[in-house]
């Protein structure tokens, strides 16, 4: 893609990003006190991150079985309150081992 044809896309993306961040600052003048709205705003980042991450986790490997092994390992390690690096490395190792076992058998 040529730089000149890329510029409209870049400016559109910048404008949309700016509007999403600036409009609430302009429209909402006072502190939000509604418990429903506050809880909605509190949990929204987690919901969006989950919606973006979970499908990627299941479709990044060669098979659904190895992806499920990685997710299971991540859940087990996270349930045992391991750190983020440990969970990520454990899930990656589980996927690697599952892929190796599937090639052998």
Beta strands, then each sheet from edge to edge (+ up, - down):
end
